[in-house]
Amino acid sequence: MKNIAIIGAGTMGNGIAHTFAQSGFKVQLIDISEASLQKGMDTITKNLDRMVAKTHITETQKQDTLNNITTFTDMNLGVKSADLVVEAATENSDLKLKIFKQLDDICSANTILATNTSSISITQIAAATSRPSQVIGMHFMNPVPIMKLVEIIRGYNTSDEVTKTIMELSKTLGKDPVEVNDYPGFVANRILMPMLNESIETLYNGVAGVTEIDTVMKLGMAHPMGPLQLADFIGLDVCLSILNVMYDGFKNPKYAPCPLLVNMVRAGKLGVKSGEGFYDYSESRKAEKVAKQFS
């Protein structure tokens, strides 16, 4: 496996492209927007510069990584020679189904199709193709170049051979793959999202403030960041989307998103990406100042 196509140049897509390219793979990074591709490449370059400054890699390794990435706005051209396609588009089931149907039509019969979805059914996505045995989930964690975990999610029809191939491939990236089965939220988000949602409920019910909730979880539970800060980092829109998928999938009220989360997303307060969530990021990307609404 030499050629890897990545669909989507956003936060996850450019991180996945960076990781494969740094491991010596030829990467085709695909997005419908030239501006998104440029922004993605700028992010990869900045992250590589940071790694050079910390002496984690050399300047030559940085250039080699960048040289391994080619960008495309035409998906047909971008996936033409791909041995593996990793879809990292927006967490929207209709969009993902459309992309996988297109990929099935244009990719080689031997190409493995993977999705970086954090909650949507692999079985459902695979059903949009004529090759369900070759469709699998590769759920990377953000920031991709740093985080070791990759959830490898088997759909109902994913073959043993494809699962083994992707598990071994993940190890060549320096990751620690964990195989899980296809249920809403998989493992990571099935456990994480209810915790984040309960933290938002705790704020919504006036039990404690933003910094108080985060401090309790950081100091008392040894979490590296508080749950409200983490929700901002993930993106409140992403959190809402995952909770909705889980609620629809299980029909269990414990997964119903907090009304405060729903309203914040409606208001465009999405966390770090929008400049404000539970914290104010207008002056710094660090969670140092509580948003005015909660201060």
C-alpha positions in Angstrom: 0.0 0.0 0.0 1.7 3.2 -1.2 -0.8 5.7 -2.4 -3.3 7.2 0.1 -6.1 9.6 -0.9 -7.7 11.8 1.8 -11.1 13.3 1.2 -11.4 16.6 3.1 -8.7 19.1 4.0 -10.2 20.3 7.3 -8.8 19.7 10.8 -9.0 15.9 10.6 -8.2 15.5 6.9 -5.0 17.6 7.0 -3.9 15.8 10.2 -4.4 12.4 8.6 -2.6 13.6 5.4 0.3 14.9 7.5 0.6 11.6 9.4 0.6 9.4 6.3 3.0 11.7 4.4 5.4 11.9 7.4 5.4 8.0 7.4 6.6 8.0 3.7 3.3 7.4 1.9 2.3 9.3 -1.2 -0.8 11.3 -0.3 -3.4 12.9 -2.5 -5.3 15.5 -0.4 -8.7 16.3 -2.0 -11.2 19.0 -1.3 -13.8 20.8 -3.4 -12.3 24.2 -2.4 -8.8 25.4 -3.4 -8.9 27.8 -0.4 -9.6 24.8 2.0 -6.7 22.9 0.4 -4.3 25.9 0.9 -5.5 26.4 4.5 -4.9 22.7 5.1 -1.4 22.8 3.7 -0.7 25.9 5.7 -1.7 24.0 8.9 0.5 21.0 8.0 3.4 23.3 7.4 3.0 25.1 10.7 2.7 21.8 12.6 5.9 20.5 10.8 7.7 23.8 11.7 6.7 23.3 15.3 8.1 19.7 15.2 11.4 21.0 13.7 11.6 23.7 16.4 11.3 21.0 19.0 13.9 18.9 17.2 11.4 16.0 16.7 12.1 16.0 13.0 14.7 17.6 10.7 14.2 20.3 8.1 14.8 17.6 5.5 12.1 15.4 7.0 9.7 18.3 6.9 10.4 19.0 3.2 10.1 15.2 2.4 6.7 15.2 4.2 5.4 18.2 2.2 6.7 16.7 -1.0 4.7 13.6 -0.4 1.4 15.5 -0.5 -0.3 16.5 -3.8 -3.6 18.5 -3.7 -6.6 18.0 -5.9 -10.0 19.6 -6.3 -11.1 16.9 -8.7 -12.0 13.7 -6.8 -11.7 11.6 -9.9 -8.1 12.5 -10.4 -7.3 12.5 -6.7 -8.4 8.9 -6.1 -7.2 7.5 -9.5 -4.2 5.5 -8.2 -5.2 5.2 -4.5 -4.7 1.9 -2.7 -6.7 3.4 0.3 -9.1 6.3 0.5 -9.8 7.8 3.9 -12.9 10.0 3.9 -12.7 12.9 6.4 -15.5 15.1 5.3 -18.1 16.8 7.5 -19.9 14.5 10.0 -23.1 14.3 7.9 -24.5 10.9 6.9 -26.1 12.1 3.6 -22.8 13.7 2.5 -20.8 10.6 3.4 -23.2 8.2 1.6 -22.9 10.4 -1.5 -19.1 10.4 -1.3 -18.9 6.6 -0.9 -21.2 6.0 -3.8 -19.0 8.2 -6.0 -15.8 6.5 -4.7 -17.3 3.0 -5.4 -17.9 4.1 -9.0 -14.5 5.6 -9.7 -12.0 3.7 -7.6 -10.2 0.5 -8.5 -11.9 -2.7 -7.5 -9.0 -3.4 -5.0 -9.2 0.0 -3.3 -10.1 -0.1 0.4 -12.5 2.6 1.4 -12.2 4.0 4.9 -14.1 6.7 6.8 -12.9 8.8 9.7 -16.5 9.2 11.0 -16.7 9.5 14.8 -20.2 8.1 15.1 -22.0 7.2 11.8 -22.7 3.5 11.1 -19.9 1.9 9.0 -22.5 -0.7 7.8 -24.8 2.1 6.6 -21.9 3.8 4.7 -20.8 0.4 3.2 -24.3 -0.3 2.0 -23.9 2.7 -0.4 -21.2 0.7 -2.2 -20.9 -2.6 -4.1 -17.9 -3.5 -2.0 -19.1 -3.6 1.7 -16.4 -6.1 2.6 -13.8 -3.4 1.7 -15.3 -0.6 3.7 -14.0 0.1 7.2 -13.8 2.9 9.9 -10.5 4.5 10.8 -11.4 6.9 13.6 -8.3 9.0 14.2 -8.1 11.3 17.3 -7.4 15.1 17.1 -4.6 16.2 16.8 -3.9 13.3 14.5 -0.1 13.7 14.3 0.2 13.4 18.1 -2.6 11.2 19.3 -1.8 7.5 19.3 -5.2 5.9 19.2 -7.0 4.9 16.0 -10.4 3.2 16.4 -10.7 0.5 13.7 -14.4 -0.1 13.2 -15.7 -3.2 11.4 -18.9 -2.9 9.5 -21.3 -5.8 9.4 -19.6 -7.1 6.2 -16.1 -5.8 6.6 -13.7 -8.7 5.8 -11.1 -10.1 8.1 -8.4 -9.4 5.5 -9.3 -5.8 5.2 -9.5 -5.4 9.0 -6.0 -7.0 9.4 -4.6 -4.8 6.6 -5.8 -1.6 8.2 -4.7 -2.7 11.7 -1.2 -3.3 10.4 -1.2 -0.1 8.3 -2.1 1.9 11.4 0.9 0.5 13.3 3.2 1.6 10.5 2.0 5.1 11.2 3.2 4.8 14.8 -0.4 4.5 16.0 -2.0 2.0 18.4 -5.1 0.6 16.6 -8.0 -0.8 18.6 -10.6 -2.9 16.8 -14.2 -2.3 17.8 -17.6 -3.2 16.4 -20.1 -1.0 14.6 -22.6 0.6 17.1 -23.4 4.3 17.4 -20.5 6.2 18.9 -18.3 3.1 18.8 -16.3 3.1 22.0 -14.6 6.5 22.3 -17.6 8.7 21.8 -20.1 6.4 23.4 -18.3 7.0 26.6 -17.0 10.5 26.0 -20.0 12.3 24.7 -22.4 11.5 27.5 -19.8 12.8 29.9 -19.4 16.1 27.9 -23.2 16.4 27.7 -23.6 15.8 31.5 -21.0 18.5 32.1 -23.0 20.9 30.0 -26.2 19.9 31.9 -24.3 20.6 35.1 -23.6 24.1 33.9 -27.1 24.5 32.5 -28.6 23.5 35.9 -26.5 26.0 37.8 -24.6 23.5 39.8 -21.3 25.2 39.1 -19.5 27.5 36.7 -17.4 26.7 33.7 -14.0 26.9 35.4 -15.3 25.1 38.5 -16.6 22.2 36.4 -13.4 21.9 34.4 -11.2 22.3 37.5 -13.0 19.4 39.3 -12.4 17.1 36.4 -8.8 18.1 35.9 -7.7 18.0 39.5 -10.1 15.3 40.8 -10.1 12.9 37.8 -6.6 13.7 36.3 -8.1 14.7 33.0 -5.6 16.8 30.9 -8.3 19.3 30.1 -11.8 19.9 31.5 -14.8 18.6 29.7 -16.1 22.0 28.7 -12.7 23.0 27.3 -12.6 19.7 25.5 -16.1 20.2 24.0 -14.9 23.6 22.7 -11.8 22.0 21.2 -13.8 19.2 19.5 -16.4 21.7 18.3 -19.8 22.0 19.8 -21.4 21.4 16.5 -19.5 18.1 16.2 -20.5 17.1 19.7 -24.2 17.8 18.9 -24.0 15.8 15.7 -22.5 12.8 17.5 -25.1 13.0 20.3 -27.9 13.1 17.8 -26.5 10.1 16.0 -26.4 8.2 19.2 -29.8 9.3 20.3 -31.3 8.3 17.0 -29.4 5.0 17.1 -30.3 3.9 20.6 -33.5 5.8 21.2 -32.3 6.2 24.8 -32.9 9.6 26.5 -29.5 9.5 28.2 -28.0 10.5 24.8 -30.4 13.4 24.2 -28.3 16.6 23.8 -28.6 19.3 26.5 -30.8 22.3 25.4 -27.9 24.6 26.2 -25.7 22.8 23.7 -28.4 23.0 21.1 -28.9 26.7 21.6 -25.2 27.4 21.5 -24.8 25.6 18.2 -27.8 27.5 16.8 -26.2 30.8 17.9 -22.9 29.9 16.1 -21.0 29.5 19.4 -19.0 26.5 18.3 -15.9 26.7 20.5 -12.4 27.3 19.3 -13.3 27.2 15.6 -15.7 30.1 16.0 -13.8 32.1 18.6 -16.3 31.5 21.4 -17.9 28.6 23.2 -17.8 28.0 26.9 -14.6 30.1 26.7 -13.6 33.2 24.8 -10.9 32.6 22.2 -10.8 36.0 20.7 -7.4 36.8 22.1 -5.9 33.3 22.6 -6.7 29.7 21.5 -6.1 28.7 25.1 -9.1 28.3 27.5 -8.1 31.2 29.7 -11.1 33.5 29.6 -14.7 32.3 30.3 -17.2 33.4 27.6 -19.2 36.5 28.7 -22.4 34.5 28.8 -21.1 32.3 31.6 -18.8 34.8 33.5 
